[in-house]
Amino acid sequence: MANLTAGQIMNMAIRMDEGEKVIVECASYEEMESLRTHLYRVRSSLLKTHPSIANMLWISRKIDGDNYFVSVVKEKTVSNAFIVGKDGTIRPFEKDDAGMITSESEDQRIARLMREDGKTEEEIAEYFAEKGEQDFDAAASKLEELQGLTSQDDDLELEKGGEK
């Protein structure tokens, strides 16, 4: 059997059919953990460039007595999924319902969508400046509320040295 790197194993896993898996037997616990760590690093870098592919690959380990295994499974996709509402209504599971689990923050997503809508960088910056002010005002209001201050207290004068 040829010596394989984590990158080569992941490349093999990418080309597998859905539901198939690569299993690697390791000589020791340390080797198993090292390989698993390297596989996660390769998957992590793949997430940045090809998230839909990386999200289909699952890495796991198995210890069976003195035998140590690492596996990479290519997730099987399904069709004909349905969503059942709280009231018992059933609707088809649309591709948009799935969303993608990404490392993209909410602000990054908003900026990307604004660019896709044809907004200029200046318009995007203006939006975030206004959003920042609104977020700050909301946080300050929440802080005042938590401290027990109300808008009525704004008109009261603070006592100084026991005098009013």
N, C-alpha and C positions, 0 to 999 in steps of 0.2 A: 504494500500500500504506500502511496506517495505521501510525503509530508505536505500538509496544507496549511496555509495561513488563514487567519480569520476572514480576511478579504476574499480569498478564494472560496471559502465555505459560503459566505454570504452571496457571492456571485452565482454559485451553484444553486443556492436556495431561491434566488430571484428567478432563475430559469425553470424551476420545478413547476409542475402542475399544482393547482390549488389542492390542498389537503395532503400533499406529500411532505415528508420531513427528511432532514439530514440528521443522522445520529453519529456522534463521534465518541468512541470509547477512549477514556483518558487513563494514564498510568497511575495517577495519584489525585488526591483531593486538590492539591496545589495546582496541578496542571489543569484540572477541570475548572477551577476558579479563574485561573489566568486566561484560559480560552474564552470562558463566558464573559469576562471583562472586556477582552479584545473584540468579541462579537458585538457587545453592546456599544463599544466605541464606533465600530464600523456602521452599525445601525443608526447611531446618533448622527453621524456625518451624512448618511444617506437621507435622513429625515429632512435635512436642510435643502437638499437638491431634488429629491424625489419622495415627498411625504406619502403619496398614495401607495407606492411600492413598499416603503419601510413600514408603514402601518399594517401591512399584511404579514410581516415576519415576526414570529414570536420565539424568543430564546428561553430555554429552560434547562434545568439540570436534574439528574436523577442519580441517587446513590442506592446501589443494591448490594449490600454486604461490602465486599472489598472492590466492587466494580463502580466506576465513575463515568457518567455519560453526560454529554451536552447535546441538546437537540435544537434545531431551528425548524420551525413548522411554518409552512406557507398556508395562511388562513384560507379556508374555503368560503367563497362568497355565496350568498343565497339570493333567491328571488321570491316573489310572492309573499313578502312580509307585510303585515298589517299592523296598524296602531288601533288599540282598543281604548276609547275614551273612558273617563270616570263614569259617564252616564251609560256606558255599554255600547255606544255607537262605534262602528268599525269603519275605518277609512284606509285606503291603500297607503303604503309607506312610499313616499316620493323621495327621489334622490336628494332634493333640497332639505328634507327632514333630517338626513343623516349628518349633514355638516361635516367638516373635517376637523379633527383634533389636531391643532397646530400649536406651535410656540408663538404664533402671532398674537400680540396684545390687542386689546380692543381699540386703542388709539391707532395702532399700525393698520388694523383692518379698516377703520374709518378712513384713514388717509389713502389707503390703496383704492378703496371704493370711490372716493372723491376724485382721484386721478383717473380712474376708469370712466367716471362720469364727465371728464373733460375739465375739471376745475384746475385753475392755475395753482402753482406753489404758494403764491401770495394769498389767494382765497383760502387755501388750506391752513396756512399760518394764521390768518385772521380768525378762522373758525376756532382753532385751538387756543388762541389768545383769549377769545371771548369765553370759550368753554372753561379755561383755566380760572378766569375771574368768577364765573358762576360756581365752579367747584369750590373755590376758596370761600366765597360768600356762604355757600351751603355748609361747609365744614365749620366756619366761624359761628354760624347760627346754631348748629348742632352742639358745638362746644359750649356756647352760652346757655343753651337749653339744659345741657347736662350739669352745668354749674349752678343751675337754679335761677339764672338771670332771665328776665323777661323784657319785653320792649317797654313796659311801664317803668322798670328800674332805670332806664336811660335818663329819665328826667330828674331823678333823685340826686341830691348832692351827697358826697361822701363826708362822713364825720371826720374832723381833724382833732386829735388830742382831746377827745371827750366833748368838744363843742360842736354845735350844729351850725 
